[in-house]
Amino acid sequence: MEYNESYIFSYLQDKLSPDEKRDFELRLKESSKLKKKFDEIARIYTLSENLIQQHEVNTQAAWNQLYQRITRGKTAHAIWNFTRTAAAILLPLFLIYQYFLLPDINRNKIQQTITITSAPGMITKTVLPDGSEVWLNAQSTLTYPVRFTNETRTVKLNGEAYFKVTSDKKHRFEVITPYQMTVIAYGTEFNVNAYTSANRYEVTLAKGRVEVSSDVSKRHEALIPGEKAIVEAVNGNMQIASADTYAETAWKDGKMVFRREKFETIAEKLSRKFRVNIQLEDEKLREYSFTATFTDESLEEILYLLTRSTPITYTISNPQQLNDNTYTKRTIKITTK
């Protein structure tokens, strides 16, 4: 659909149907070009409405009424002269405020934010106001402003996301995670794994250059492609290591790739993807490691394949209905044979 000026004015005047309004707002989030056009027309529309309201005021009648009130006092003439002088001074100031200062004040107001959450088993892609692309892994949340207006393009992440950042040397891009870890870039591609429930966070660089810092430990490190920063969540301790970029970013393409991965880590990822509780009943299971690639397999198929290569067995309990008519997660107990 072609969203011309007439269509935008219809939106501003609340003349669209609910479906048309919803479709337009969705397109507005996706298209920076349309957003820029909308902001310009909205500003003109607001100014026009203000001018119409000002023209509707009967200034002569208002002044006459005010004059009648003032003349009732003993100092009517002096006050009247003062009022006219004040009006001559205040009117230009009002116009300056209305047409020059007010737009700047509005631009500097706290920005409205958008929060996107990816459901269990889902990978959600979104486009930020600057054109940067973000893939959100299951049970991840991303918060960002409706538009970037400051020198820094800042987003907040809880979970895992792959960022493809639009290059802008004048406006750095920041990803802020729980426990005050920050990733800084200007135009690059990288993966951030920072779930609140995790003991450590990882930042893997695929292309370009990023900087990783921790406000807790005051550490600050730069990465090159093929490296990752591992940050302890609580104390902020950081180490740099080599990364298997493909294995750690394949999730955005719907794959689960494990390279000698600890069973405990695999259980966490499966729990998140399939929204289940996985309990390892034997402590030594945590040290088992696996190498595998899964694409569209179901949870039961993955568990079956794991039992074929390792002496383990499992049981699955069905969800239980709670008093509020919601259901508990399925629980999977894994033990050694």
N, C-alpha and C positions, 0 to 999 in steps of 0.2 A: 504494500500500500504506500502511496505517495503522501507523506505528511507535509503538506504545504502550510503557508501562513494561515490560511483560513481554517484549516483543521486544528492548528495549534491554538488559535483564538477560541475555537469552539471548546477545546479542552479547558482553557483558562476560565471561560464563562460557564463551565459545568453543563454543557449542552450535549455531551457524548453519552451514549448508553454505557452501562457498567462493563459490558464486554469490550467495547471500543476503548474505554478508559483504561482497562487492564492491559489490553494489547499495546496501547500507546506507551504506558508507563514501562512495560517490559522492553519495548524497543528503545525507549529513552535511556535505559540502563546500559543497553548493549552498544549504542552508537554514540561516540564522542562528538561526531559531527552534528548529529541531530540535537544532542544536549547543548552544544554551543549555540545553535540556531534558536533553540527553545529559550535559553537564558536571555538572549538579546530581545526576543519578542516579548517575553514576560516582563522585562524591565520597561519596555516601551508601553506595554499594557498598564502596568502599575502607575507610571507617570501620567498616562492619559486619564486614568480613573481619578487620580488626585486632582488634576486640572479641572475635570468635570465637576468634582465636588466643590472646588474653590469658586468656579464660575456660578454655581448655584446659590452661593451665599449672597444675600442682598446687603451689600456693604453700606449703602446709603441709609437704609433703615436701621441697621445696627448702630451706625455712628449717631443717628438722630436720637435713638433710644438712650445711648450712653450719654449724649450731651444733655438730655433732659434730666437725667439722674444727677449729673454733675452740677448743673445750674441750681439745684436745690440748696446747695451749700453756700456758705459765705465766700468761699474762695473759688467759686466756679470758674471765673475767667482765667485765673492763674493756672489752675489744674488743667483746664482745657488746652491752653497753649502748651503746657508740658506734655499732655497726651499726644497732641498732634506731632510734636517734635519727636517723641519716643516712637510713634508709629512710623515716621519717616526713616528712623534708624533701624527699627526692628524688621520692617518689611523686607529690605534687601538681605538682612541676616537670615530671615526665614527662607527666602528663595535660595540663598547659598546652601543652607542646611538641607533643603528639600531636594535640590538637584545635583549637589556635589558631595556633601558630607554624608547624607543618608545612604547612598549606594555603597560608599566605602565602609560604613559601619555595618551594613548588612553583610558585606563580603567577609568582614572580620568576626562575625558571630560564630559561636560554636557550631561546627558543621554537623548536619544530620549524618548518621552512620547507617550502614547496611551490614547486617549479620547473616552469614550463610552457614548452615550446618549440613554436613553430609550424613545421610542416614546409614545405619549398619548395612554392609554389603554393597554400598553405592560409592561411585566415584563421581564427584560433582565438579564441573568446570565453570569458571566465571571469568569475566573480563573486567578489569579495574578501570577507573575513570581515565587513566593515562594510556590505556590500550594494552597494559601488561596482562598476560594470561596466567591463571592459577588453576591447578588441579587439586581438589581436596579429597583426601582419602577418607575411608569410613570413619564415622564418629569424630570428625574434625570440625572445628568452627573457625571462621575467618570474619574479622570485623574491619571495615574500612569506610572512609568518608564518602559521601555522595559525589564529591569532587575534591581533588587535591588543590588547595589554595596557598599552601605555605611552601617554603623552600625544600621541605622534606616530605616525601611521599611515604607516609607511615601506615602500616597495617598491623593488626594483632592476630596471632595464630595460637590456637590450642589444638594440637593434633599434628597431622602430617600433611604437607602440601608441597607440590612442585611448582616453582615460580619461573616464568619466562618473562623477564623484566624488559620493558621498552627502554632503550638507551636514552638517557638525558643527563648529560654531564653537569648541568647546573642544579639539578634537583635529585638528591640522593634518595634511594629507596631503602626503607627500613622495615624489617620484620621483627616485631617484639613478641617474645614468648613468655610463658610463666617462668618464675624464678629469675626474671630480669636478664635473660639472654637476648642479645640483639644481633641481627644479621644485616650488614650494610652492603649495598650494591648500587651501581649506576646503570647497568644494562648487561644482563647475564642470565644464565640458567642454573638453578640450584634446587636442592631438595632439603626440606627442614622436617625433622621428625622430633616433635616436642609435645607428647601427650603428658598431661598433668600427672597421670598415674605412673609414669615411667620414672626410673631412677636416674636415667641419663638421657641427654638430648644429643642428636647428631645432625650436622649440617654437611651435606655432600655437594661438591661443586662439579657441575657437568661442563660448563663453558664459562669463559671470561674470568672474573676475579671477584671475590667477596671478602669481607672482613667480619670476623666473629668476635664479639666481646661479651664479658660477663660482669655485671655491676657488683656481683657478690665477691668474686675473687680479684676483680680489676684486671683480669687477663684480656689481652687483645691480640688476635692472630689473623694473618691473611692467608687465604687458601689459593692454590692453583688447581687447574682441572685434574681430576683423578685423586684429589685429597678430600679428607673429611675431618671435621672438628668434632671431638667427643667431649661433651661438657657434663660434669656431674651436676645433677639438678639442684641439690641442696647447697653444696659448698662452692660451686662454680669452678672447680678444678677442670682444666682443659688440656687435652692432648691432641696432637695432629697425627693422623694415620693414613695409609693408602686405602683407597676405596674401590670396590667393584661397582662402578657407576651404573652399569646395566642392571645388576641384581638389586640395587637399592632404589632404582627409579622405575623399574618395570611395572610396578603396581599401577601407575597412571594409565598404562595400556591394558589393564585388566588381568595382569599376570602376577603370580606369587612365585618369586624366584628365591631359593635358599641355597647358599653355598657354605656347607659345613656349619649350618646354623644350629645353635643350642635349642633343644626341644622346648625349653622354657620360653624362649623368644617366639618360636613357632606357635606355641599354645596361645600366647598373647595376641598374635596377629590373627589367628583363626577365630579367637573369641570376639575380636573387634569386627572382623569381616562378616561373621555369621550370627552375631549377637547371641552368644551362648556363654555359659560359664564352664571353663575347662579346668578340672582339678587333677593335678599330678599326685597320685596317692603314694608314690614311692620317690624319696628324695634323689635317688640315683638317676631317675628319669630326667632330671633337670640337666644332667651332663651329657645325655645322648645328643648326637649331632646328626644332621641330615643334609643331603644335597638333592634338591628336587625342583621341578618347575611345574606349577599348576596354572591352568588357564580357566576353563569353565566347569571344572569338576565341582560336585556338591560336597558338603561337609562329610557325608557318609562315605563317599568315594575316596576322599583324601585320607580319612581315618583307616579305611580298608587297605589302601596302598601302604600306609605306614606300618600296619600290622604285618604286611608281607615281608618287610625288610628288617623288622625289629621284633624281639620277643615281648610284645605288649598286647594288652587286650583292653577293651573299654565297654562301658555301659552308658546308655543315654536315658535320662529321666524326662518325662513329658512336662510341659509347662503346667503350673497350678494357677487356678483362678483365685484372685484376691478379693477382699471385701468391696473394693472400689471398681470391680468388674475388669480390672487389668489382669495381665498374666505375667507370671515370673518367666525368666529366661530358662531355656533348657539347660540342664546340667550334665556334663560329660565327665565321667570319672575314668581315668586311665591308670592302669596298673601293669606291673610286669607279670609275665606268665610264670 
